[in-house]
Amino acid sequence: MFSTTSRYRVPFWGFMGVYAVLCFAVPELMKVYEGQGALAWIIGASPAYPLAAVLMLYVRSLESLDELEQSIHLRALAVATGFVLIAATAYGFLNLHLGLPAFPLILLLPSFLLAWCLAAMLIRRSYQ
């Protein structure tokens, strides 16, 4: 994602470190602040905050790429978004009509990132 320069790698891994810490800390904090209203909501959603920072970092990193790389990434994002939305919708119908278990929403981001990575590799290969 940040192949052109390391100026994006350091903050990326910093935000991912904060994310990892929050993933382990939030369940413990929720035991203390459960039922505390807005504070519980803020704490419960806090692992998503570093992910929002990574998104902003990614958008900035796209601006530093040449037009071909930007095109590859944006096409891959469009393909990945469409694939994950269609797959989630299809699974939702299967859940509704066939009683499949609910899909854990926490897996949407990793599913999207995997789809984006695969789409970027395939799209990049089409230019070689």
C-alpha positions in Angstrom: 0.0 0.0 0.0 2.8 2.4 0.9 5.5 1.2 -1.5 6.8 4.5 -2.7 8.0 5.9 0.6 8.4 5.0 4.2 6.8 8.3 5.4 3.5 6.4 5.4 4.7 3.1 6.8 5.7 4.5 10.2 2.3 6.1 11.0 0.5 3.1 9.4 2.2 0.6 11.8 1.7 3.1 14.7 -2.0 3.2 14.1 -2.1 -0.6 13.6 -0.3 -1.0 17.0 -2.9 1.2 18.7 -5.6 -0.8 17.0 -4.1 -4.1 18.3 -3.8 -2.7 21.8 -7.4 -1.5 21.8 -8.7 -4.8 20.5 -7.3 -6.4 23.7 -8.0 -3.5 26.1 -11.6 -2.8 25.1 -13.1 -6.1 26.4 -11.5 -5.4 29.8 -12.6 -1.8 29.8 -16.2 -2.8 28.9 -16.3 -5.0 32.0 -15.8 -1.8 34.0 -17.9 0.7 32.0 -20.7 -1.6 30.8 -24.0 0.1 31.0 -22.4 3.6 31.3 -24.3 5.0 28.4 -22.4 7.1 25.9 -19.0 6.3 27.5 -19.6 2.6 26.9 -20.4 3.3 23.3 -17.3 5.5 22.8 -15.1 2.8 24.4 -16.7 0.0 22.6 -16.2 1.6 19.2 -12.7 2.8 19.9 -10.8 0.1 17.9 -12.4 1.6 14.8 -10.8 5.0 15.4 -7.2 4.1 14.4 -8.7 2.4 11.3 -10.3 5.8 10.3 -6.8 7.3 10.7 -5.3 4.6 8.4 -8.0 5.4 5.9 -7.0 9.1 5.9 -3.4 8.0 5.6 -4.2 5.8 2.7 -6.0 8.6 0.8 -3.0 10.8 1.3 -0.6 8.1 0.1 -2.7 7.7 -3.1 -2.1 11.3 -3.9 1.7 10.7 -4.0 1.4 7.9 -6.5 1.6 8.3 -10.3 -1.6 8.1 -12.4 -1.2 4.5 -13.3 -0.8 3.3 -9.7 -3.7 5.5 -8.7 -5.9 3.9 -11.4 -4.8 0.4 -10.3 -5.7 1.1 -6.6 -9.0 2.8 -7.4 -10.1 0.1 -9.8 -9.1 -2.5 -7.2 -11.1 -0.7 -4.5 -14.1 -0.5 -6.7 -13.9 -4.3 -7.5 -13.3 -5.2 -3.9 -16.2 -3.0 -2.7 -18.6 -4.5 -5.2 -17.5 -8.1 -4.5 -17.8 -7.7 -0.7 -21.2 -5.9 -0.9 -22.6 -8.5 -3.3 -21.2 -11.4 -1.2 -22.6 -9.8 2.0 -26.0 -9.3 0.4 -26.2 -12.8 -0.9 -25.2 -14.2 2.5 -27.9 -11.9 4.1 -30.5 -13.5 1.8 -29.3 -17.0 2.7 -29.4 -16.0 6.4 -33.0 -14.7 6.0 -34.4 -17.5 3.9 -32.3 -20.6 4.9 -31.5 -19.7 8.5 -27.7 -19.5 8.0 -26.0 -18.1 11.1 -25.5 -14.3 11.1 -22.2 -13.2 9.5 -19.9 -11.5 12.1 -19.7 -7.9 11.0 -16.2 -7.6 12.4 -15.0 -9.7 9.5 -16.2 -7.3 6.8 -13.0 -5.2 6.9 -10.6 -8.2 6.7 -12.8 -9.6 3.9 -12.7 -6.3 2.1 -8.9 -6.0 2.5 -8.3 -9.5 1.2 -10.6 -8.8 -1.8 -8.8 -5.4 -2.4 -5.4 -7.1 -2.3 -6.4 -9.8 -4.7 -8.0 -7.4 -7.1 -5.0 -5.1 -7.0 -2.7 -8.0 -7.9 -4.9 -9.1 -10.8 -5.4 -5.6 -12.1 -1.7 -4.9 -11.9 -0.9 -8.1 -13.7 -3.2 -7.0 -16.6 -0.8 -4.0 -17.2 2.3 -6.2 -17.4 
